[in-house]
Structure formats: structure tokens, C-alpha cells
């Protein structure tokens, strides 16, 4: 997020009961559920890898990493799930989402510091929260989701 801009865009999605957002500049693309190939001895939160146009992408399950339950899906919502492909420190990886929402524009002055604990995700992974008509939009700090050692491990999967 460019600190000089008063507004920025977020790709929003549902994980469990909460709505999350990531800076659109860190999102390569959104893809529907694909076949994932498991990897032996991978960290518990790595579902496996999949091939995206000849590029091998590790797939991360944030539900497992942060102990989140899956979202309750309405009939017909199955096609809204998939992966958000992120570019973090020159490493591409996918995170499993329950349901894609939309791209939103957020004013920086709307962002509030996160509460100490929110839905199992510690504040160190959260850039901030934005109050909405119903609940909050939790803005994830993609650069903090994984430490350097984790990113190095994911890069060689």
C-alpha cells in the first residue's frame, strides 16, 4: 500500500465468518478451485501445489494456520470459492478462500487499529480494520502473513 495515497483498493473475500481484504497490488489473480497435489512433509497449513499455466504455486490453507472454521455456504455459492494468488516478496502463493466478495476502495482515514485478537488471527498479521454497515472488513498485511523462513520454504516446494 502506497502510504502517500489517501485511497487504495482491496480484494475482499470471506474466510469463516469474517470478511478479509488484501491490497489489490499484491494480488496476481483469483482462480476457481483446482486440483491440488499434496506435498509430503509440508507444513501443516500447506494444502499442496497446483500448476497455473506452467508455474507451480503452493496453496496455503489459512483456515488451518489460524484455526478458522469454514464459512457456511448457501446453495449455489460453491462456485464463489477458490484461491487468491498473492505475490509476497517475489514468491507467488495461493490462499484458499471460502467466497470471493468484491474489490472495494478504502480511505486511509477509515482504517482503525485492529483489536488485540480477532477471529483467531493475531494483530501482527492485520494492517487494520474498517467498520462496515454489518461487522468489519479485516485488512490483512500480506508481507507479515509469512516470515522470511516460511517464504523460503514455500519457494522451494
Buried (B, 14 or more C-beta within 10 A) or exposed (E): BEEEEEEBBBBBBBBBEBBBBBBBEBBBBBBEEBEBEEBEEBBEBBBBBBEBEEEEBBBBBBBBBBEBEEBEEEEEEEEBBBBBBBBBEEBBBBBBBBBBBEEBEBEEEEBEEBEEEBBBBEBEBBBBBBEEEEEBBBBBBBBBBBEEEBBEBBEEB
